[in-house]
């Protein structure tokens, strides 16, 4: 990590813009408590040079300074201090300077559900940096509003709600290993509507049009991962056609994600309780989508096992 004294020493040098073609820049932002520090440590373990708490206005300055020592820093990750007003406009000015220099950069935005963020702050027995005299949830709401434009600009949005420390480190390693980022990491998530729609869903499929195995006595105790339930779901009129057409409809969207340099997306498939239909359809969609080029598919059954 870079200390303040080092930063002050570097800023005292002449700052004539220099293009460092060998340097790669990753900007890390996101919600407080969503795992920015864990992501930074994972990148350090992979050989990245990490600077934490840098004001957005100093991004271009930092890159100019590194350019004066060619080869000294090939991969730089900057964790921005995102809690200042005017963040978006200041960051845009810095990124415009970087783009003018021809430097390649990506932005990673870490997010998590409000409930999880509240639990993390309560477990850590510390206030949210923006809550003031209010509640933790008030600080989270204020930060979401502050960062909404920043999130929209990010090439990679990673939801850490279902990731522990090790899971987040693994996701960072998969996205930014030496072989380059994966082209597209697609999470296919089954869920039950009665437990709420996943907040991070990029695509949403409602399969409640398929007859519910819950009302078949011999299928009720089983799940969509059991062959009998899978067969019951997929042979119903319209189910197979739905899967075929949904995969076909997703293909141009996934191609568009790749063109826009977005590497992470979630397809949420919902039924009433998240036990039978959504699980079976998610498994089938994942099987089909995993056959597409440059797509890595991960299956998550969010509500499986809940009563």
DOZAKOL-783973 format. One line per 2 residues: their letters; for each residue x, y, z of C-alpha. Coordinates in nm, 3 decimals. Example, Ala and Ser with C-alpha at 12.3 -4.5 7.8 and 13.67 -1.06 7.14 Angstrom:
BEGIN
as> 1.230/-0.450/0.780; 1.367/-0.106/0.714
END
This chain:
BEGIN
xx> 0.000/0.000/0.000; 0.118/0.358/-0.060
xx> 0.165/0.580/0.245; 0.090/0.954/0.253
xx> 0.459/1.045/0.274; 0.533/0.853/-0.043
xx> 0.241/1.020/-0.221; 0.359/1.369/-0.117
xx> 0.714/1.292/-0.239; 0.587/1.171/-0.575
xx> 0.356/1.471/-0.619; 0.651/1.709/-0.575
xx> 0.802/1.592/-0.908; 0.734/1.741/-1.252
xx> 0.404/1.603/-1.381; 0.436/1.633/-1.760
xx> 0.193/1.374/-1.903; 0.363/1.056/-2.019
xx> 0.197/0.757/-2.180; 0.286/0.423/-2.011
xx> 0.160/0.160/-2.258; 0.279/-0.127/-2.043
xx> 0.070/-0.023/-1.741; -0.277/-0.159/-1.665
xx> -0.513/0.032/-1.436; -0.801/-0.115/-1.236
xx> -1.027/0.122/-1.044; -1.208/-0.034/-0.748
xx> -1.518/0.136/-0.608; -1.840/0.022/-0.448
xx> -2.048/0.014/-0.135; -1.880/0.035/0.203
xx> -1.880/-0.314/0.352; -1.911/-0.487/0.013
xx> -1.552/-0.615/0.018; -1.324/-0.351/-0.133
xx> -1.045/-0.428/0.112; -1.074/-0.803/0.054
xx> -1.060/-0.744/-0.322; -0.753/-0.522/-0.280
xx> -0.574/-0.788/-0.073; -0.658/-1.057/-0.330
xx> -0.509/-0.841/-0.606; -0.197/-0.779/-0.399
xx> -0.156/-1.154/-0.363; -0.168/-1.176/-0.743
xx> 0.112/-0.922/-0.783; -0.088/-0.605/-0.839
xx> 0.034/-0.278/-0.687; -0.259/-0.146/-0.480
xx> -0.322/0.210/-0.364; -0.610/0.261/-0.120
xx> -0.804/0.576/-0.038; -0.686/0.779/-0.339
xx> -0.903/1.086/-0.417; -1.053/1.054/-0.768
xx> -0.883/1.372/-0.887; -0.539/1.216/-0.841
xx> -0.589/0.910/-1.065; -0.433/1.073/-1.372
xx> -0.153/1.218/-1.160; -0.073/0.874/-1.024
xx> -0.051/0.724/-1.373; 0.177/1.005/-1.491
xx> 0.409/0.946/-1.198; 0.425/0.571/-1.261
xx> 0.504/0.642/-1.627; 0.826/0.811/-1.517
xx> 0.955/0.475/-1.397; 0.879/0.239/-1.689
xx> 0.832/-0.122/-1.586; 0.811/-0.039/-1.214
xx> 0.435/-0.097/-1.195; 0.269/-0.304/-1.467
xx> -0.062/-0.361/-1.289; -0.203/-0.087/-1.069
xx> -0.526/-0.115/-0.868; -0.667/0.203/-0.714
xx> -0.931/0.186/-0.440; -1.107/0.521/-0.460
xx> -1.224/0.726/-0.168; -1.588/0.735/-0.277
xx> -1.741/0.930/0.009; -1.697/1.284/-0.117
xx> -1.954/1.503/-0.290; -1.877/1.572/-0.652
xx> -1.719/1.226/-0.683; -1.872/1.148/-1.021
xx> -1.769/1.467/-1.200; -1.419/1.459/-1.048
xx> -1.371/1.095/-1.142; -1.494/1.162/-1.497
xx> -1.234/1.436/-1.540; -0.957/1.204/-1.424
xx> -1.071/0.919/-1.649; -1.093/1.153/-1.948
xx> -0.725/1.243/-1.898; -0.635/0.875/-1.878
xx> -0.827/0.794/-2.196; -0.654/1.082/-2.377
xx> -0.320/0.923/-2.285; -0.427/0.588/-2.432
xx> -0.401/0.403/-2.102; -0.617/0.090/-2.068
xx> -0.833/0.089/-1.756; -1.128/-0.100/-1.613
xx> -1.362/-0.023/-1.325; -1.480/-0.281/-1.071
xx> -1.785/-0.192/-0.862; -1.852/-0.408/-0.555
xx> -2.210/-0.425/-0.430; -2.415/-0.623/-0.177
xx> -2.771/-0.629/-0.046; -2.873/-0.373/0.215
xx> -2.954/-0.648/0.467; -2.608/-0.798/0.436
xx> -2.434/-0.460/0.460; -2.629/-0.380/0.777
xx> -2.526/-0.715/0.929; -2.161/-0.658/0.840
xx> -2.154/-0.318/1.007; -2.341/-0.450/1.313
xx> -2.102/-0.745/1.344; -1.806/-0.511/1.316
xx> -1.964/-0.278/1.575; -1.883/0.027/1.370
xx> -2.099/0.299/1.213; -2.148/0.345/0.843
xx> -1.930/0.635/0.725; -2.231/0.827/0.591
xx> -2.494/0.756/0.858; -2.418/1.063/1.072
xx> -2.662/1.066/1.363; -2.898/0.829/1.184
xx> -2.912/0.453/1.142; -2.678/0.228/0.947
xx> -2.945/0.181/0.681; -2.963/0.561/0.640
xx> -2.593/0.568/0.558; -2.632/0.283/0.309
xx> -2.919/0.463/0.136; -2.717/0.784/0.112
xx> -2.417/0.599/-0.029; -2.629/0.418/-0.293
xx> -2.758/0.753/-0.415; -2.406/0.898/-0.419
xx> -2.268/0.606/-0.621; -2.551/0.533/-0.865
xx> -2.380/0.710/-1.157; -2.045/0.553/-1.073
xx> -2.201/0.205/-1.076; -2.355/0.274/-1.415
xx> -2.007/0.350/-1.556; -1.841/0.033/-1.422
xx> -1.742/-0.236/-1.671; -1.762/-0.502/-1.399
xx> -2.026/-0.510/-1.123; -1.968/-0.786/-0.869
xx> -2.238/-0.864/-0.611; -2.079/-1.009/-0.297
xx> -2.400/-1.088/-0.108; -2.352/-1.464/-0.140
xx> -1.970/-1.458/-0.118; -1.760/-1.502/0.195
xx> -1.403/-1.372/0.211; -1.264/-1.677/0.034
xx> -1.538/-1.674/-0.229; -1.472/-1.308/-0.310
xx> -1.097/-1.370/-0.335; -1.165/-1.658/-0.575
xx> -1.394/-1.440/-0.787; -1.126/-1.168/-0.807
xx> -0.866/-1.426/-0.904; -1.093/-1.559/-1.178
xx> -1.161/-1.212/-1.315; -0.806/-1.078/-1.305
xx> -0.564/-1.368/-1.326; -0.253/-1.367/-1.545
xx> -0.444/-1.512/-1.837; -0.667/-1.204/-1.844
xx> -1.027/-1.163/-1.732; -1.284/-1.420/-1.830
xx> -1.494/-1.305/-2.122; -1.825/-1.336/-1.941
xx> -1.908/-1.497/-1.609; -2.280/-1.575/-1.599
xx> -2.456/-1.671/-1.277; -2.783/-1.860/-1.333
xx> -2.978/-1.826/-1.007; -3.305/-1.999/-0.918
xx> -3.522/-1.823/-0.661; -3.871/-1.812/-0.513
xx> -4.082/-1.503/-0.577; -4.229/-1.529/-0.229
xx> -3.880/-1.459/-0.091; -3.819/-1.159/-0.316
xx> -3.656/-1.097/-0.654; -3.272/-1.094/-0.648
xx> -3.157/-0.733/-0.643; -2.859/-0.794/-0.871
xx> -3.044/-0.971/-1.155; -2.951/-0.850/-1.502
xx> -3.203/-1.085/-1.666; -3.524/-1.220/-1.511
xx> -3.723/-1.527/-1.617; -4.061/-1.615/-1.462
xx> -4.142/-1.987/-1.499; -4.463/-1.990/-1.295
xx> -4.652/-2.065/-1.618; -4.537/-2.430/-1.583
xx> -4.762/-2.658/-1.367; -4.628/-2.676/-1.015
xx> -4.484/-3.015/-0.901; -4.569/-2.909/-0.547
xx> -4.925/-3.025/-0.612; -4.811/-3.374/-0.718
xx> -4.782/-3.574/-0.391; -4.495/-3.797/-0.499
xx> -4.296/-3.496/-0.632; -4.361/-3.251/-0.348
xx> -4.072/-3.368/-0.122; -3.827/-3.371/-0.416
xx> -3.651/-3.076/-0.581; -3.579/-2.961/-0.933
xx> -3.244/-3.139/-0.912; -3.421/-3.478/-0.899
xx> -3.472/-3.649/-1.234; -3.845/-3.712/-1.179
xx> -3.910/-3.342/-1.116; -3.686/-3.239/-1.403
xx> -3.876/-3.464/-1.645; -4.213/-3.344/-1.514
xx> -4.114/-2.979/-1.561; -3.946/-3.007/-1.901
xx> -4.209/-3.223/-2.071; -4.489/-2.980/-1.988
xx> -4.628/-2.788/-2.283; -4.425/-2.475/-2.351
xx> -4.133/-2.551/-2.117; -3.891/-2.682/-2.379
xx> -3.987/-2.409/-2.623; -3.936/-2.149/-2.349
xx> -3.582/-2.272/-2.282; -3.497/-2.280/-2.653
xx> -3.624/-1.930/-2.720; -3.480/-1.782/-2.400
xx> -3.130/-1.906/-2.485; -3.172/-1.771/-2.838
xx> -3.288/-1.434/-2.702; -2.996/-1.412/-2.459
xx> -2.727/-1.468/-2.720; -2.727/-1.113/-2.869
xx> -2.748/-0.966/-2.518; -2.444/-1.165/-2.402
xx> -2.257/-1.063/-2.717; -2.341/-0.703/-2.633
xx> -2.206/-0.746/-2.281; -1.876/-0.864/-2.425
xx> -1.859/-0.571/-2.665; -1.919/-0.333/-2.375
xx> -1.640/-0.503/-2.178; -1.879/-0.625/-1.908
xx> -1.762/-0.950/-1.754; -2.026/-1.044/-1.496
xx> -2.402/-1.096/-1.521; -2.682/-1.272/-1.333
xx> -2.981/-1.451/-1.484; -3.250/-1.502/-1.219
xx> -3.511/-1.774/-1.281; -3.811/-1.763/-1.048
xx> -4.104/-1.979/-0.948; -4.322/-1.956/-0.638
xx> -4.096/-2.115/-0.378; -3.766/-2.171/-0.559
xx> -3.773/-2.548/-0.508; -3.903/-2.723/-0.821
xx> -3.965/-2.536/-1.147; -3.704/-2.262/-1.121
xx> -3.438/-2.513/-1.013; -3.507/-2.750/-1.304
xx> -3.523/-2.471/-1.561; -3.209/-2.305/-1.421
xx> -3.017/-2.631/-1.455; -3.133/-2.672/-1.815
xx> -3.060/-2.310/-1.909; -2.716/-2.337/-1.751
xx> -2.643/-2.653/-1.946; -2.735/-2.484/-2.273
xx> -2.560/-2.154/-2.199; -2.241/-2.327/-2.089
xx> -2.203/-2.452/-2.446; -2.172/-2.096/-2.580
xx> -1.820/-1.971/-2.659; -1.651/-1.734/-2.413
xx> -1.913/-1.788/-2.140; -1.848/-1.944/-1.798
xx> -2.168/-2.048/-1.621; -2.220/-2.087/-1.246
xx> -2.547/-2.221/-1.101; -2.687/-2.094/-0.770
xx> -3.010/-2.217/-0.608; -3.078/-1.932/-0.368
xx> -3.390/-2.061/-0.195; -3.346/-2.436/-0.223
xx> -3.399/-2.591/0.121; -3.616/-2.309/0.254
x> -3.963/-2.391/0.377
END
